[in-house]
Amino acid sequence: MPEGPSILLMKESLQKFVGKKVVKADGNAKFEKDPLEGKTLLEIRTFGKQTYLIFDDISVRIHLLMFGSYSVDEQTKPDQSLRLSLQFKMGSMYFYTCSVKLIETKDLEKIDWEADVLSNEWNPKKAEKKLKSNPEMMVCDALMNQDIFSGVGNIIKNEVLFRIGVQPESLLGKMPAKKIKELIAEARNYSFDFLKWKREFTLKKHWLAHTKSTCPICGEKLIKKQTGKGKRRSFYCEKDQKLY
């Protein structure tokens, strides 16, 4: 599943269409495409793993899910995978194997934009309050909770926990206040590192724990285990990461 930084890069690649009028809308997403034709794309906003194409009173919400993708100016996948295509005079955007929904633009007012770790509106104090209100939650679940850390995915989760030396099954209520603050800071810091390395096409070279077999600190074998309610893959060192 693409994480927040990858979605931000998608937004950048689509930015050239802002201010342009839709000539034709197509695809097999389950809503009428005609209302989009003739409308001008006013803005593109991202919230974690979601992208919003904002027109006037209506907007399109796109979530790439586990296997979704997109392309610009050229359809690169077959029609059965094409959920939505928007054609403009100067090019086109295509979205495949993903969730595409038509929503009312006013619904965007309900979103807690301060939960997006890559946003200028990010509010670490609000994140801390949410974490403290869930003492029985595993830290691996907390990081993947999009209401707390919107945009964080499994890669960021594993790398952040390795950076701060905490095992994924640690309970929030047992973690020291200092570690909670480290968690919040590193969720944002690593997300921006992810974005930088993704632009440079060097992301995997910088992984310390995710998909790795040995600890880069002590050389011991890393534990690979499905953790938390979501049963997502975790990679961690029992020696250099503490269980709280």
Secondary structure, 3 states (H helix, E strand, C coil): CCCHHHHHHHHHHHHHHCCCECCEEECCCCCCCHHHCCCECCEEEEECCEEEEECCCEEEEEECCCCCEEEECCCCCCHHHEEEEEEECCEEEEEECCEEEEEEHHHHHHCCHHHECCCCCCCHHHHHHHHHCCCCCEHHHHHHCCCCCECCCHHHHHHHHHHHCECCCCEHHHCCHHHHHHHHHHHHHHHHHHHHHHHHCCHHHHCCCCCCCECCCCCCECEEEEECCCCEEEEECCCCCECC
